[in-house]
Amino acid sequence: MSSTSFSEEDFSCPVCCEIFKDPVLLLCSHSFCKMCLQQFWGTRGFRECPVCRKRTSQENPPLNLQLRNLCETFLQDRSQRESHNFSHISETVLEYKREVNVKLNNLREKLKALCKVQITYDEKAQHIKIQAQHTERQIKQEFEKLHRFLRDEEAARIAALREEEEQKSQMMKEKIEKMNREISSLSDTIRTIEKEMGADDVTFLQVRTSFI
């Protein structure tokens, strides 16, 4: 009978719950790993079946060759199944990796394109900055020229105003001085006439012709 018709439990030792290793058969028809049975007996201090608890006089139970062969066959089948599963998993993983690789390459191309665009944007931003700085310098230069022109114009106009003021002030000064002289002369004449008006008649008649 093929071992595939049995389950793993059918080939498991009741003591260690692992696949039988060197299974031995007791008279009660229960089988155990040889080492598991010896350890169980050593712990108990007497020989009995770990399952049905029947005592036995067998010190060295015979190997269950049929069970050992079945266990070996079962292990081989399981190993082959696991190998086929591993192969299937490997193929699946490989296929997934191919798909992921395609997506990864697409992402890399997209990243490459974005990096190029970023470089272009950086260059444009730098160009805008340089252009703005150049324009700012031009504006400052133009306004500096304008300020210089206005300062020169201001100075020229102030100088012309002061010159005009000086000329007019000098003219007025001369007129004031002339006017003062005339006032002084007229005042002197008035005082002289007033003095002579107070003189006697003969003296008055002698000098009157000097101011008539």
Phi and psi restraints in degrees (value plus and minus 20) as a CYANA .aco file:
   2 SER   PHI     -90.2   -50.2
   2 SER   PSI     124.8   164.8
   3 SER   PHI     -89.7   -49.7
   3 SER   PSI     -34.6     5.4
   4 THR   PHI     -88.7   -48.7
   4 THR   PSI     -36.0     4.0
   5 SER   PHI    -103.4   -63.4
   5 SER   PSI     -26.6    13.4
   6 PHE   PHI    -125.3   -85.3
   6 PHE   PSI     139.5   179.5
   7 SER   PHI    -118.3   -78.3
   7 SER   PSI     149.1   189.1
   8 GLU   PHI     -81.8   -41.8
   8 GLU   PSI     -49.6    -9.6
   9 GLU   PHI     -84.1   -44.1
   9 GLU   PSI     -50.3   -10.3
  10 ASP   PHI     -88.3   -48.3
  10 ASP   PSI     -41.8    -1.8
  11 PHE   PHI    -130.1   -90.1
  11 PHE   PSI      -0.3    39.7
  12 SER   PHI    -124.2   -84.2
  12 SER   PSI     117.1   157.1
  13 CYS   PHI     -90.4   -50.4
  13 CYS   PSI     112.4   152.4
  14 PRO   PHI     -83.2   -43.2
  14 PRO   PSI     -39.7     0.3
  15 VAL   PHI    -107.2   -67.2
  15 VAL   PSI     -75.9   -35.9
  16 CYS   PHI    -115.4   -75.4
  16 CYS   PSI     -29.9    10.1
  17 CYS   PHI      41.3    81.3
  17 CYS   PSI      -1.0    39.0
  18 GLU   PHI    -126.2   -86.2
  18 GLU   PSI     148.4   188.4
  19 ILE   PHI     -79.7   -39.7
  19 ILE   PSI     119.0   159.0
  20 PHE   PHI     -73.5   -33.5
  20 PHE   PSI     117.8   157.8
  21 LYS   PHI    -142.4  -102.4
  21 LYS   PSI      98.6   138.6
  22 ASP   PHI      29.4    69.4
  22 ASP   PSI      42.1    82.1
  23 PRO   PHI     -87.3   -47.3
  23 PRO   PSI     119.4   159.4
  24 VAL   PHI    -136.0   -96.0
  24 VAL   PSI     135.2   175.2
  25 LEU   PHI    -136.9   -96.9
  25 LEU   PSI     104.3   144.3
  26 LEU   PHI    -107.1   -67.1
  26 LEU   PSI     147.2   187.2
  27 LEU   PHI     -84.4   -44.4
  27 LEU   PSI     -43.2    -3.2
  28 CYS   PHI    -100.4   -60.4
  28 CYS   PSI     -15.2    24.8
  29 SER   PHI      58.1    98.1
  29 SER   PSI     -13.8    26.2
  30 HIS   PHI    -110.9   -70.9
  30 HIS   PSI     121.0   161.0
  31 SER   PHI    -133.8   -93.8
  31 SER   PSI     131.0   171.0
  32 PHE   PHI    -169.1  -129.1
  32 PHE   PSI     140.3   180.3
  33 CYS   PHI     -82.4   -42.4
  33 CYS   PSI     121.5   161.5
  34 LYS   PHI     -77.5   -37.5
  34 LYS   PSI     -65.7   -25.7
  35 MET   PHI     -88.0   -48.0
  35 MET   PSI     -59.2   -19.2
  36 CYS   PHI     -83.0   -43.0
  36 CYS   PSI     -61.8   -21.8
  37 LEU   PHI     -86.6   -46.6
  37 LEU   PSI     -62.6   -22.6
  38 GLN   PHI     -83.1   -43.1
  38 GLN   PSI     -62.0   -22.0
  39 GLN   PHI     -85.4   -45.4
  39 GLN   PSI     -58.9   -18.9
  40 PHE   PHI     -84.0   -44.0
  40 PHE   PSI     -64.3   -24.3
  41 TRP   PHI     -84.5   -44.5
  41 TRP   PSI     -58.4   -18.4
  42 GLY   PHI     -84.5   -44.5
  42 GLY   PSI     -55.3   -15.3
  43 THR   PHI     -92.5   -52.5
  43 THR   PSI     -62.2   -22.2
  44 ARG   PHI     -93.5   -53.5
  44 ARG   PSI     -52.5   -12.5
  45 GLY   PHI      70.2   110.2
  45 GLY   PSI     -22.8    17.2
  46 PHE   PHI    -172.1  -132.1
  46 PHE   PSI     144.5   184.5
  47 ARG   PHI    -115.1   -75.1
  47 ARG   PSI      99.7   139.7
  48 GLU   PHI    -169.7  -129.7
  48 GLU   PSI     141.7   181.7
  49 CYS   PHI     -94.7   -54.7
  49 CYS   PSI     107.6   147.6
  50 PRO   PHI     -84.8   -44.8
  50 PRO   PSI     -34.9     5.1
  51 VAL   PHI    -118.4   -78.4
  51 VAL   PSI     -79.5   -39.5
  52 CYS   PHI    -116.6   -76.6
  52 CYS   PSI     -25.0    15.0
  53 ARG   PHI      46.4    86.4
  53 ARG   PSI      -3.3    36.7
  54 LYS   PHI     -98.0   -58.0
  54 LYS   PSI     115.0   155.0
  55 ARG   PHI     -98.6   -58.6
  55 ARG   PSI     132.7   172.7
  56 THR   PHI    -158.6  -118.6
  56 THR   PSI     131.5   171.5
  57 SER   PHI    -115.2   -75.2
  57 SER   PSI     -21.7    18.3
  58 GLN   PHI     -89.6   -49.6
  58 GLN   PSI      96.7   136.7
  59 GLU   PHI    -105.4   -65.4
  59 GLU   PSI     -56.8   -16.8
  60 ASN   PHI    -148.7  -108.7
  60 ASN   PSI      66.3   106.3
  61 PRO   PHI     -81.9   -41.9
  61 PRO   PSI     128.2   168.2
  62 PRO   PHI     -90.0   -50.0
  62 PRO   PSI     132.3   172.3
  63 LEU   PHI     -87.5   -47.5
  63 LEU   PSI     119.8   159.8
  64 ASN   PHI    -110.6   -70.6
  64 ASN   PSI      66.5   106.5
  65 LEU   PHI     -82.5   -42.5
  65 LEU   PSI     -59.8   -19.8
  66 GLN   PHI     -82.6   -42.6
  66 GLN   PSI     -63.4   -23.4
  67 LEU   PHI     -86.0   -46.0
  67 LEU   PSI     -59.8   -19.8
  68 ARG   PHI     -82.1   -42.1
  68 ARG   PSI     -61.9   -21.9
  69 ASN   PHI     -83.3   -43.3
  69 ASN   PSI     -62.2   -22.2
  70 LEU   PHI     -83.1   -43.1
  70 LEU   PSI     -59.6   -19.6
  71 CYS   PHI     -84.2   -44.2
  71 CYS   PSI     -64.0   -24.0
  72 GLU   PHI     -81.8   -41.8
  72 GLU   PSI     -61.9   -21.9
  73 THR   PHI     -83.9   -43.9
  73 THR   PSI     -62.2   -22.2
  74 PHE   PHI     -81.7   -41.7
  74 PHE   PSI     -63.7   -23.7
  75 LEU   PHI     -83.4   -43.4
  75 LEU   PSI     -59.8   -19.8
  76 GLN   PHI     -84.4   -44.4
  76 GLN   PSI     -63.9   -23.9
  77 ASP   PHI     -82.0   -42.0
  77 ASP   PSI     -63.4   -23.4
  78 ARG   PHI     -84.7   -44.7
  78 ARG   PSI     -59.5   -19.5
  79 SER   PHI     -83.5   -43.5
  79 SER   PSI     -60.6   -20.6
  80 GLN   PHI     -85.6   -45.6
  80 GLN   PSI     -61.2   -21.2
  81 ARG   PHI     -83.3   -43.3
  81 ARG   PSI     -63.1   -23.1
  82 GLU   PHI     -84.8   -44.8
  82 GLU   PSI     -56.3   -16.3
  83 SER   PHI     -83.7   -43.7
  83 SER   PSI     -65.8   -25.8
  84 HIS   PHI     -80.2   -40.2
  84 HIS   PSI     -61.8   -21.8
  85 ASN   PHI     -83.4   -43.4
  85 ASN   PSI     -60.9   -20.9
  86 PHE   PHI     -83.6   -43.6
  86 PHE   PSI     -60.7   -20.7
  87 SER   PHI     -83.1   -43.1
  87 SER   PSI     -62.0   -22.0
  88 HIS   PHI     -84.0   -44.0
  88 HIS   PSI     -61.9   -21.9
  89 ILE   PHI     -83.1   -43.1
  89 ILE   PSI     -62.1   -22.1
  90 SER   PHI     -81.3   -41.3
  90 SER   PSI     -62.8   -22.8
  91 GLU   PHI     -84.2   -44.2
  91 GLU   PSI     -62.4   -22.4
  92 THR   PHI     -83.0   -43.0
  92 THR   PSI     -64.8   -24.8
  93 VAL   PHI     -81.9   -41.9
  93 VAL   PSI     -61.4   -21.4
  94 LEU   PHI     -81.7   -41.7
  94 LEU   PSI     -61.6   -21.6
  95 GLU   PHI     -85.3   -45.3
  95 GLU   PSI     -62.8   -22.8
  96 TYR   PHI     -81.6   -41.6
  96 TYR   PSI     -61.2   -21.2
  97 LYS   PHI     -83.8   -43.8
  97 LYS   PSI     -57.3   -17.3
  98 ARG   PHI     -82.0   -42.0
  98 ARG   PSI     -65.5   -25.5
  99 GLU   PHI     -82.7   -42.7
  99 GLU   PSI     -64.8   -24.8
 100 VAL   PHI     -83.7   -43.7
 100 VAL   PSI     -57.2   -17.2
 101 ASN   PHI     -82.1   -42.1
 101 ASN   PSI     -61.7   -21.7
 102 VAL   PHI     -81.5   -41.5
 102 VAL   PSI     -67.2   -27.2
 103 LYS   PHI     -83.5   -43.5
 103 LYS   PSI     -59.1   -19.1
 104 LEU   PHI     -83.5   -43.5
 104 LEU   PSI     -61.7   -21.7
 105 ASN   PHI     -83.3   -43.3
 105 ASN   PSI     -60.2   -20.2
 106 ASN   PHI     -82.1   -42.1
 106 ASN   PSI     -62.7   -22.7
 107 LEU   PHI     -84.3   -44.3
 107 LEU   PSI     -58.2   -18.2
 108 ARG   PHI     -84.6   -44.6
 108 ARG   PSI     -62.0   -22.0
 109 GLU   PHI     -83.1   -43.1
 109 GLU   PSI     -61.2   -21.2
 110 LYS   PHI     -83.7   -43.7
 110 LYS   PSI     -62.2   -22.2
 111 LEU   PHI     -82.6   -42.6
 111 LEU   PSI     -60.7   -20.7
 112 LYS   PHI     -81.9   -41.9
 112 LYS   PSI     -63.7   -23.7
 113 ALA   PHI     -84.3   -44.3
 113 ALA   PSI     -62.4   -22.4
 114 LEU   PHI     -84.4   -44.4
 114 LEU   PSI     -57.0   -17.0
 115 CYS   PHI     -84.5   -44.5
 115 CYS   PSI     -58.7   -18.7
 116 LYS   PHI     -84.2   -44.2
 116 LYS   PSI     -63.6   -23.6
 117 VAL   PHI     -82.9   -42.9
 117 VAL   PSI     -60.9   -20.9
 118 GLN   PHI     -81.2   -41.2
 118 GLN   PSI     -61.7   -21.7
 119 ILE   PHI     -81.2   -41.2
 119 ILE   PSI     -63.4   -23.4
 120 THR   PHI     -81.3   -41.3
 120 THR   PSI     -64.5   -24.5
 121 TYR   PHI     -82.4   -42.4
 121 TYR   PSI     -62.2   -22.2
 122 ASP   PHI     -81.6   -41.6
 122 ASP   PSI     -62.1   -22.1
 123 GLU   PHI     -84.4   -44.4
 123 GLU   PSI     -62.1   -22.1
 124 LYS   PHI     -85.1   -45.1
 124 LYS   PSI     -62.4   -22.4
 125 ALA   PHI     -82.2   -42.2
 125 ALA   PSI     -60.7   -20.7
 126 GLN   PHI     -86.1   -46.1
 126 GLN   PSI     -59.5   -19.5
 127 HIS   PHI     -83.5   -43.5
 127 HIS   PSI     -63.2   -23.2
 128 ILE   PHI     -81.5   -41.5
 128 ILE   PSI     -61.7   -21.7
 129 LYS   PHI     -84.3   -44.3
 129 LYS   PSI     -66.3   -26.3
 130 ILE   PHI     -84.1   -44.1
 130 ILE   PSI     -62.6   -22.6
 131 GLN   PHI     -82.7   -42.7
 131 GLN   PSI     -61.4   -21.4
 132 ALA   PHI     -84.0   -44.0
 132 ALA   PSI     -61.9   -21.9
 133 GLN   PHI     -83.4   -43.4
 133 GLN   PSI     -61.2   -21.2
 134 HIS   PHI     -83.3   -43.3
 134 HIS   PSI     -65.6   -25.6
 135 THR   PHI     -83.3   -43.3
 135 THR   PSI     -58.8   -18.8
 136 GLU   PHI     -82.1   -42.1
 136 GLU   PSI     -62.6   -22.6
 137 ARG   PHI     -82.8   -42.8
 137 ARG   PSI     -61.0   -21.0
 138 GLN   PHI     -81.9   -41.9
 138 GLN   PSI     -63.6   -23.6
 139 ILE   PHI     -81.7   -41.7
 139 ILE   PSI     -64.9   -24.9
 140 LYS   PHI     -82.6   -42.6
 140 LYS   PSI     -60.4   -20.4
 141 GLN   PHI     -84.5   -44.5
 141 GLN   PSI     -63.7   -23.7
 142 GLU   PHI     -83.2   -43.2
 142 GLU   PSI     -63.8   -23.8
 143 PHE   PHI     -90.7   -50.7
 143 PHE   PSI     -50.8   -10.8
 144 GLU   PHI     -85.6   -45.6
 144 GLU   PSI     -61.3   -21.3
 145 LYS   PHI     -81.1   -41.1
 145 LYS   PSI     -64.6   -24.6
 146 LEU   PHI     -83.0   -43.0
 146 LEU   PSI     -63.8   -23.8
 147 HIS   PHI     -82.2   -42.2
 147 HIS   PSI     -61.7   -21.7
 148 ARG   PHI     -83.1   -43.1
 148 ARG   PSI     -63.0   -23.0
 149 PHE   PHI     -81.1   -41.1
 149 PHE   PSI     -63.7   -23.7
 150 LEU   PHI     -86.4   -46.4
 150 LEU   PSI     -59.9   -19.9
 151 ARG   PHI     -83.8   -43.8
 151 ARG   PSI     -62.1   -22.1
 152 ASP   PHI     -84.3   -44.3
 152 ASP   PSI     -62.8   -22.8
 153 GLU   PHI     -83.7   -43.7
 153 GLU   PSI     -61.4   -21.4
 154 GLU   PHI     -81.4   -41.4
 154 GLU   PSI     -65.7   -25.7
 155 ALA   PHI     -83.4   -43.4
 155 ALA   PSI     -61.0   -21.0
 156 ALA   PHI     -84.8   -44.8
 156 ALA   PSI     -64.1   -24.1
 157 ARG   PHI     -86.9   -46.9
 157 ARG   PSI     -61.5   -21.5
 158 ILE   PHI     -82.4   -42.4
 158 ILE   PSI     -61.9   -21.9
 159 ALA   PHI     -83.1   -43.1
 159 ALA   PSI     -63.2   -23.2
 160 ALA   PHI     -84.1   -44.1
 160 ALA   PSI     -60.5   -20.5
 161 LEU   PHI     -82.4   -42.4
 161 LEU   PSI     -63.4   -23.4
 162 ARG   PHI     -86.8   -46.8
 162 ARG   PSI     -56.3   -16.3
 163 GLU   PHI     -85.2   -45.2
 163 GLU   PSI     -64.4   -24.4
 164 GLU   PHI     -81.9   -41.9
 164 GLU   PSI     -61.7   -21.7
 165 GLU   PHI     -81.5   -41.5
 165 GLU   PSI     -62.5   -22.5
 166 GLU   PHI     -82.8   -42.8
 166 GLU   PSI     -63.8   -23.8
 167 GLN   PHI     -84.1   -44.1
 167 GLN   PSI     -66.7   -26.7
 168 LYS   PHI     -86.3   -46.3
 168 LYS   PSI     -59.5   -19.5
 169 SER   PHI     -83.7   -43.7
 169 SER   PSI     -61.2   -21.2
 170 GLN   PHI     -84.0   -44.0
 170 GLN   PSI     -60.8   -20.8
 171 MET   PHI     -82.7   -42.7
 171 MET   PSI     -66.7   -26.7
 172 MET   PHI     -84.5   -44.5
 172 MET   PSI     -56.3   -16.3
 173 LYS   PHI     -81.8   -41.8
 173 LYS   PSI     -63.4   -23.4
 174 GLU   PHI     -84.2   -44.2
 174 GLU   PSI     -62.6   -22.6
 175 LYS   PHI     -84.2   -44.2
 175 LYS   PSI     -61.2   -21.2
 176 ILE   PHI     -83.4   -43.4
 176 ILE   PSI     -63.3   -23.3
 177 GLU   PHI     -82.9   -42.9
 177 GLU   PSI     -62.2   -22.2
 178 LYS   PHI     -82.4   -42.4
 178 LYS   PSI     -64.8   -24.8
 179 MET   PHI     -81.9   -41.9
 179 MET   PSI     -60.9   -20.9
 180 ASN   PHI     -83.2   -43.2
 180 ASN   PSI     -60.7   -20.7
 181 ARG   PHI     -83.1   -43.1
 181 ARG   PSI     -63.8   -23.8
 182 GLU   PHI     -83.5   -43.5
 182 GLU   PSI     -62.0   -22.0
 183 ILE   PHI     -83.2   -43.2
 183 ILE   PSI     -61.9   -21.9
 184 SER   PHI     -84.2   -44.2
 184 SER   PSI     -62.7   -22.7
 185 SER   PHI     -85.7   -45.7
 185 SER   PSI     -62.2   -22.2
 186 LEU   PHI     -87.0   -47.0
 186 LEU   PSI     -57.8   -17.8
 187 SER   PHI     -83.9   -43.9
 187 SER   PSI     -61.6   -21.6
 188 ASP   PHI     -82.9   -42.9
 188 ASP   PSI     -62.1   -22.1
 189 THR   PHI     -83.2   -43.2
 189 THR   PSI     -64.2   -24.2
 190 ILE   PHI     -82.0   -42.0
 190 ILE   PSI     -65.2   -25.2
 191 ARG   PHI     -82.9   -42.9
 191 ARG   PSI     -57.8   -17.8
 192 THR   PHI     -86.4   -46.4
 192 THR   PSI     -65.2   -25.2
 193 ILE   PHI     -82.7   -42.7
 193 ILE   PSI     -64.4   -24.4
 194 GLU   PHI     -81.5   -41.5
 194 GLU   PSI     -55.0   -15.0
 195 LYS   PHI     -89.0   -49.0
 195 LYS   PSI     -64.1   -24.1
 196 GLU   PHI     -90.8   -50.8
 196 GLU   PSI     -49.2    -9.2
 197 MET   PHI     -83.4   -43.4
 197 MET   PSI     -43.8    -3.8
 198 GLY   PHI    -110.6   -70.6
 198 GLY   PSI     -21.7    18.3
 199 ALA   PHI     -98.8   -58.8
 199 ALA   PSI     154.9   194.9
 200 ASP   PHI     -91.9   -51.9
 200 ASP   PSI     149.0   189.0
 201 ASP   PHI     -85.0   -45.0
 201 ASP   PSI     -60.7   -20.7
 202 VAL   PHI     -85.0   -45.0
 202 VAL   PSI     -65.0   -25.0
 203 THR   PHI     -83.1   -43.1
 203 THR   PSI     -60.7   -20.7
 204 PHE   PHI     -81.7   -41.7
 204 PHE   PSI     -62.5   -22.5
 205 LEU   PHI     -87.4   -47.4
 205 LEU   PSI     -49.4    -9.4
 206 GLN   PHI     -93.5   -53.5
 206 GLN   PSI     -53.7   -13.7
 207 VAL   PHI    -122.7   -82.7
 207 VAL   PSI     -28.8    11.2
 208 ARG   PHI     -82.0   -42.0
 208 ARG   PSI     -52.4   -12.4
 209 THR   PHI     -87.3   -47.3
 209 THR   PSI     -31.6     8.4
 210 SER   PHI     -96.3   -56.3
 210 SER   PSI     -38.7     1.3
 211 PHE   PHI    -150.1  -110.1
 211 PHE   PSI      -6.2    33.8
